[in-house]
Amino acid sequence: SLLSEYNEKDSPKTIFLQNHGVFVGADTPCEIDEIYKDIMTKLKTFCNDFDSSILKSPLKIDSILDNRLVSETAPELRTLLSPEKQKRIILSSSYFDVAEGPLTPDHIVYSCSFPLIGSCKKTDIDNFSEKRGYLPKVVCIPQKAVFTSGTSLKDAKTSMSLAKDAAYVYQLTKAFGGARFLNEREYGFIENWEVESYRKKVSENSEKQGLLQNKITIITGGAQGFGFGIAQELAKEGATIAIADINLSGAQEATQKLEDEFGKDRFLALEVDISKEDAVEKMIDNVVALTGGLDLFIANAGVLKAGPVKDFDRKNWDFVTNINYHGYFLCTKYASKIMALQNKFENSDWTDIVQINSKSGLEGSKRNAAYAGSKFGTIGLTQSFALELVQDKIKVNSICPGNFFSGPLWSNPDNGLFVQYLNSDKVPGAKTLEDVKKYYEAQIPMNRGCLPKDVAKAIFYVVGQQYETGQAIPVTGGQVMLH
């Protein structure tokens, strides 16, 4: 109606649409660019001349994130903000002063019209949902932290980006008397407008749905070998994966490979020595801060030192035990704390701890006592953890793979098992690495080594099965059978 007041000759070339944006029309793209440049130049000049430090300040955001608060809050939020068991990702940020209402359509689409500010207990979220008609996508605990919810890590990052953008606009408006939020009629129209609803739907459902869609997964020892192969298989099914490894550069390379194959915003690289308690706790805290919780912990990291018991070095014995046995305990200790918080509400789902054991955890291994002993022992841990953690809706199982001959554990030319077994005379009459390999292949009824996809299928089974815990499942091509 406003445009009808203008005739063709003096119709405006620039329209400032309140709380929406700036629209420019001209005869050529170059003319449009010049008009925008002129607008920005005038705005910058005004802001530079305006006597207000607010306009010269970046977004005020706390420099430190309280990891303890996040670890205690985000897992609960993840369940409370996930409707009908549709797992959400929760991204955490140090505190900033969030905008209290809707400023533009983009803020509404990606961060909702209003944030939840204050306490974030179940009653607060229920009250907010009843009043607003939707679950909040931005939750602010004043002076402590800000959380955003998304259907994927990408979605949660977008929500956080828009929340920070709105907060900055909100901060800048204080130089001019405060923000002018969209009123109920305006934001109500946008919330219910078919076009914006479609944009929101596309944003939330842009990812293919898989068996592990949005399941937050940690894989220790995931930089190479079985760990990386398992990560690839789980990524195909939609998992959001943290590759945790003592070799950080290796973990970063692994996540880059996953991103190249499956896309960005689903993979994290973390450094961890699972034999050190503070390192394990830090790993878990980092994952929770970046994703909000934990659905699947795969305890894959392990080491092996072979040799005859009469000559075996105590240092090597402790090395194997500290990683394989004590490390599994530490990982379960801290992973289960997060899972228990996430699972405390009625609408929560089961979560899983899966240990990658070995066929050597089911039967003894000649001249390999340290490794076999640690694997036998961890099956005992799996059964004990399973009995204890079932009350928290946490299943604990072990997968016992056969030999992954093509992985670095076996094939590393410097210290792989083929080399170790040849040097320790574990294989009678073996003269070469090929002799050792043929010896082990001949023991497998299916005539091949185990592959990561074989192990992944067993993982899919225990995760999908809601009536299985405390088990040690062989994946050995028939080489080891339960009895």
C-alpha positions in Angstrom: 0.0 0.0 0.0 2.9 2.4 0.7 4.3 1.7 -2.8 1.1 2.8 -4.4 1.8 6.4 -3.3 4.7 6.5 -5.7 4.5 6.7 -9.4 6.8 5.0 -11.8 9.1 8.0 -12.1 9.8 8.6 -8.4 9.4 5.0 -7.1 12.0 4.3 -4.4 15.2 2.3 -5.1 15.7 1.4 -1.4 13.2 0.0 1.1 14.0 -0.5 4.7 11.6 -3.1 6.0 11.5 -3.0 9.8 12.9 -6.1 11.5 13.3 -7.8 8.2 16.1 -6.2 6.1 17.1 -3.7 3.3 15.8 -4.2 -0.2 17.4 -2.4 -3.2 16.2 -2.3 -6.8 18.1 -0.8 -9.8 18.7 -1.2 -13.5 22.1 -3.0 -13.2 23.9 -5.1 -10.6 26.7 -2.5 -10.5 24.1 0.2 -9.5 22.8 -2.1 -6.8 26.3 -2.6 -5.4 26.8 1.2 -5.4 23.6 1.8 -3.5 24.5 -0.8 -0.8 28.1 0.6 -0.5 26.6 4.1 0.0 24.2 2.7 2.7 27.1 1.0 4.5 29.4 4.0 4.3 26.8 6.3 5.8 26.1 3.8 8.6 29.8 3.3 9.4 30.3 7.1 9.5 27.3 7.6 11.8 28.5 4.8 14.1 32.0 6.2 14.2 30.8 9.7 15.0 28.2 8.4 17.5 29.3 9.0 21.1 28.7 5.4 22.4 31.2 2.7 23.4 28.4 0.2 22.8 28.7 0.6 19.0 32.5 0.0 19.2 32.3 -3.2 21.3 32.1 -6.8 20.0 29.6 -9.2 21.5 30.2 -9.4 25.2 30.7 -13.1 26.0 32.4 -14.7 29.0 35.8 -16.1 28.2 35.5 -19.3 30.3 32.9 -22.1 30.0 32.1 -23.9 33.2 32.6 -27.5 32.1 31.3 -28.9 35.4 28.0 -27.0 35.0 27.8 -28.1 31.3 28.4 -31.8 32.1 25.7 -31.7 34.8 23.1 -29.7 32.7 23.5 -30.5 29.0 22.7 -34.3 29.2 19.5 -33.6 31.0 18.6 -30.8 28.5 19.3 -33.2 25.7 16.5 -35.5 26.8 14.1 -32.7 27.9 14.4 -30.9 24.5 14.1 -34.1 22.4 10.4 -34.7 21.5 9.2 -38.2 21.0 12.7 -39.8 21.4 14.0 -37.8 18.4 17.5 -37.2 19.8 18.7 -33.7 19.7 22.2 -32.2 19.8 22.9 -29.6 22.5 25.7 -27.1 21.9 27.1 -25.2 24.9 28.6 -21.7 25.1 30.0 -19.5 27.8 27.5 -16.9 28.9 26.2 -14.0 26.8 23.2 -11.8 27.2 20.6 -13.4 24.8 18.0 -11.4 23.1 14.7 -11.7 25.0 12.4 -11.7 22.0 12.2 -12.1 18.2 14.2 -9.6 16.1 14.0 -11.0 12.5 12.4 -13.9 10.7 15.8 -15.7 10.5 16.1 -15.6 14.3 12.6 -17.1 14.6 13.2 -19.9 12.0 16.6 -21.0 13.4 16.4 -20.1 17.1 12.6 -19.7 17.8 10.9 -16.5 18.8 11.8 -16.7 22.5 14.6 -18.2 24.5 14.1 -19.9 27.9 16.0 -17.7 30.4 16.5 -18.8 34.0 16.4 -22.3 35.4 16.2 -25.2 33.0 14.7 -27.9 35.1 11.9 -30.1 33.7 9.1 -28.0 35.2 10.6 -24.8 33.6 10.8 -26.4 30.2 7.2 -27.9 30.6 5.9 -24.4 31.6 7.7 -22.8 28.7 6.3 -25.3 26.2 2.8 -24.9 27.5 3.0 -21.1 27.2 4.8 -20.9 23.8 3.6 -24.0 22.1 7.1 -25.3 21.3 10.2 -26.5 23.0 12.9 -23.8 23.3 15.9 -23.9 21.0 17.9 -21.4 23.1 18.3 -21.9 26.8 20.1 -19.4 28.9 21.2 -19.8 32.5 22.0 -16.2 33.5 25.6 -15.4 34.2 26.5 -19.0 33.6 26.0 -20.6 30.2 23.9 -20.7 27.0 22.7 -23.8 25.2 21.2 -24.3 21.8 19.3 -27.4 20.6 19.3 -28.8 17.0 18.2 -31.9 15.1 21.9 -32.2 14.1 25.2 -30.7 15.1 25.0 -28.5 12.1 21.5 -27.3 13.2 22.7 -26.7 16.7 25.6 -24.6 15.4 23.3 -22.6 13.2 21.0 -22.0 16.2 24.0 -20.8 18.3 25.2 -18.6 15.5 21.8 -16.9 15.1 21.4 -16.6 18.9 24.8 -14.8 19.1 23.8 -12.6 16.2 20.6 -11.7 17.9 22.4 -11.0 21.1 24.8 -8.7 19.3 21.9 -6.8 17.7 20.2 -6.7 21.1 23.5 -5.3 22.6 23.9 -2.6 19.9 20.3 -1.4 20.2 21.0 -0.3 23.8 22.8 2.7 22.3 19.5 3.8 20.8 17.1 3.1 23.7 16.7 -0.6 23.3 15.4 -3.3 20.9 12.2 -3.2 19.0 11.1 -6.8 19.1 8.5 -8.2 16.7 5.1 -8.1 18.3 2.8 -11.0 18.8 0.9 -10.5 15.5 4.2 -10.2 13.6 6.1 -13.2 15.1 2.9 -15.3 15.2 2.5 -14.8 11.4 6.1 -15.8 10.8 5.9 -18.9 13.1 2.8 -20.1 11.2 3.6 -18.9 7.7 3.9 -21.8 5.3 7.1 -20.5 3.6 8.9 -20.2 6.9 7.6 -23.5 8.2 8.9 -25.1 5.0 12.3 -23.4 5.5 12.4 -24.8 9.0 11.4 -28.3 7.9 14.1 -28.3 5.2 16.7 -27.1 7.8 15.8 -29.8 10.3 15.5 -32.7 7.8 18.3 -32.1 5.4 20.2 -35.2 6.6 19.5 -38.8 5.6 18.1 -40.8 8.4 20.2 -43.9 9.4 20.1 -46.5 12.2 22.3 -44.3 14.4 21.0 -40.9 13.3 22.2 -38.2 15.7 23.5 -40.8 18.2 26.5 -39.2 19.8 29.3 -41.7 19.7 32.9 -41.8 21.1 35.4 -44.2 19.6 38.6 -44.5 21.5 41.6 -45.6 19.4 39.6 -44.4 16.4 42.5 -42.9 14.4 43.3 -46.1 12.5 42.7 -49.8 12.3 39.5 -51.3 13.6 38.6 -48.0 15.3 38.6 -46.0 12.1 37.0 -48.8 10.1 34.2 -48.9 12.7 33.8 -45.1 12.5 33.3 -45.3 8.8 30.6 -47.9 9.1 28.8 -46.0 11.9 29.1 -42.7 9.9 27.1 -44.4 7.1 24.2 -44.8 9.5 24.1 -41.1 10.6 26.1 -41.2 13.9 27.8 -38.0 15.2 31.3 -39.3 16.1 34.1 -38.2 18.3 37.4 -39.8 17.3 39.5 -40.0 20.5 43.1 -41.2 20.2 46.4 -40.7 22.0 47.6 -39.5 18.6 45.8 -36.2 18.1 47.1 -35.6 14.6 46.0 -39.0 13.6 42.5 -38.3 15.0 42.4 -35.1 13.1 43.4 -36.8 9.9 40.7 -39.5 10.5 38.0 -36.9 11.0 39.1 -35.1 7.9 38.7 -38.3 5.9 35.2 -38.8 7.4 34.3 -35.2 6.5 35.5 -35.7 3.0 33.3 -38.8 2.7 30.2 -37.9 4.7 30.2 -34.1 5.1 31.0 -31.6 7.8 29.6 -30.9 11.3 29.4 -34.5 12.4 32.9 -35.4 13.5 35.2 -34.4 16.3 38.9 -35.1 17.0 40.1 -35.4 20.6 43.3 -36.4 22.3 43.1 -38.9 25.1 45.4 -41.3 27.0 42.8 -43.7 28.5 45.2 -44.8 31.1 45.1 -41.4 32.7 41.9 -40.5 34.7 42.1 -36.7 34.2 42.5 -37.2 30.4 39.4 -39.4 30.2 37.3 -37.0 32.2 38.4 -34.1 30.0 37.5 -36.1 26.9 34.0 -36.8 28.1 33.6 -33.1 29.2 34.7 -31.9 25.8 32.2 -34.1 23.9 29.3 -33.1 26.2 30.2 -29.4 25.7 30.1 -29.8 21.9 27.1 -32.2 21.6 25.2 -32.3 24.8 25.5 -35.9 25.8 26.5 -39.4 24.9 24.5 -42.4 23.4 27.2 -44.9 22.4 30.7 -45.3 23.8 32.9 -47.7 21.9 35.9 -48.7 24.1 38.2 -49.7 21.2 41.6 -48.5 22.3 43.9 -51.4 23.1 47.5 -52.5 23.0 49.3 -55.8 22.7 52.7 -57.0 23.7 53.5 -60.7 23.0 56.2 -62.9 24.5 56.9 -66.0 26.6 55.9 -65.7 30.3 59.4 -66.7 31.5 61.0 -63.7 29.9 58.1 -61.2 29.8 59.0 -57.8 31.1 56.9 -56.4 34.0 57.0 -52.9 32.3 55.3 -54.4 29.2 52.8 -56.3 31.4 51.8 -53.1 33.2 51.6 -51.2 29.9 49.1 -53.7 28.4 47.1 -53.9 31.6 46.9 -50.1 32.2 45.5 -49.5 28.7 43.3 -52.6 28.2 41.9 -53.1 31.7 42.2 -49.9 33.7 41.5 -47.8 30.7 38.2 -49.6 30.1 37.2 -49.0 33.7 38.0 -45.2 33.5 36.1 -44.8 30.3 33.1 -46.6 31.7 33.2 -44.6 34.9 32.9 -41.2 33.1 30.8 -42.2 30.2 28.2 -43.8 32.5 27.9 -40.6 34.5 26.7 -38.6 31.5 24.5 -41.4 30.2 22.8 -41.7 33.6 22.0 -38.0 33.7 20.6 -38.2 30.1 18.5 -41.3 30.9 16.9 -40.1 34.1 13.6 -39.0 32.5 10.7 -41.2 31.3 11.1 -40.2 27.6 14.8 -41.2 27.6 16.1 -44.2 25.5 18.6 -46.8 26.3 22.3 -46.0 25.8 25.2 -48.3 25.2 28.8 -49.0 26.2 30.4 -51.4 23.8 33.9 -52.8 24.5 35.9 -54.1 21.5 37.4 -57.1 23.1 39.0 -60.0 21.2 38.7 -63.7 20.6 41.7 -63.8 23.0 39.1 -62.8 25.7 37.3 -66.1 25.1 40.2 -68.5 25.0 43.8 -68.4 26.0 46.5 -67.2 23.7 50.0 -68.9 23.7 52.8 -66.5 24.6 50.3 -63.7 24.8 49.3 -63.8 28.4 49.3 -60.1 29.1 46.9 -59.4 26.3 44.6 -62.4 26.8 44.5 -61.8 30.6 43.5 -58.2 30.1 40.8 -59.3 27.7 39.5 -62.1 29.9 39.4 -59.6 32.8 37.5 -57.0 30.8 34.7 -59.4 30.0 34.3 -59.7 33.8 34.1 -55.9 33.9 31.5 -55.9 31.2 29.3 -58.4 33.1 29.7 -56.4 36.3 29.1 -53.0 34.7 26.1 -54.4 33.0 24.5 -55.6 36.2 25.1 -52.2 37.9 24.3 -49.8 35.1 21.1 -51.5 33.9 19.2 -49.3 36.5 20.4 -46.2 34.5 19.1 -47.7 31.2 22.7 -48.3 30.1 23.5 -51.6 28.3 27.1 -52.9 28.4 28.4 -55.5 26.0 31.7 -56.7 24.6 32.4 -57.6 20.9 35.1 -60.2 20.5 36.5 -59.9 16.9 38.8 -62.3 15.2 42.0 -61.2 13.6 42.0 -58.0 11.4 45.0 -59.0 9.3 45.0 -55.9 7.1 45.0 -53.5 10.0 48.1 -51.9 11.5 47.8 -54.0 14.7 48.8 -57.0 12.6 50.5 -55.6 9.5 52.6 -52.7 10.8 56.1 -53.6 9.4 57.9 -52.4 12.5 55.9 -53.7 15.5 52.8 -55.4 14.1 51.7 -58.8 15.4 53.1 -60.6 12.4 56.5 -59.2 13.3 56.0 -59.8 17.0 54.9 -63.4 16.6 57.7 -64.2 14.2 60.3 -62.8 16.5 58.8 -64.5 19.6 58.7 -67.9 17.8 55.0 -68.1 18.5 54.3 -69.8 15.2 56.3 -73.1 15.0 58.5 -73.3 11.9 57.6 -69.8 10.6 60.5 -68.2 8.7 58.7 -65.1 7.2 55.8 -62.8 7.9 53.9 -64.5 5.1 54.3 -67.9 6.9 52.8 -66.3 10.1 49.9 -64.9 8.1 49.1 -68.1 6.4 49.2 -70.0 9.7 46.5 -67.7 11.2 44.3 -67.7 8.1 44.3 -71.5 8.0 42.7 -71.5 11.5 39.6 -69.6 10.4 36.7 -71.7 9.0 35.6 -68.8 6.8 39.1 -68.5 5.4 39.5 -64.8 6.0 40.3 -62.3 8.6 37.7 -60.2 10.5 36.8 -56.8 8.9 35.5 -53.6 10.6 32.1 -54.0 8.8 31.7 -57.4 10.6 32.3 -55.7 14.0 30.0 -52.8 13.1 27.1 -55.3 12.4 27.6 -56.7 15.9 27.5 -53.1 17.3 24.3 -52.4 15.4 22.8 -55.5 16.9 23.6 -54.7 20.6 22.5 -51.0 20.1 19.2 -52.0 18.5 18.5 -54.9 20.9 16.8 -53.7 24.1 17.0 -57.0 25.8 20.7 -57.8 25.7 23.4 -56.7 28.2 26.5 -58.2 29.7 27.3 -60.3 26.7 30.6 -61.2 25.0 29.7 -61.7 21.3 32.2 -63.5 19.1 32.8 -62.2 15.6 35.5 -64.7 14.5 34.4 -66.4 11.3 33.7 -69.6 13.3 37.2 -69.8 14.8 35.9 -69.4 18.4 32.5 -70.7 19.3 30.7 -70.2 22.5 29.9 -73.3 24.6 
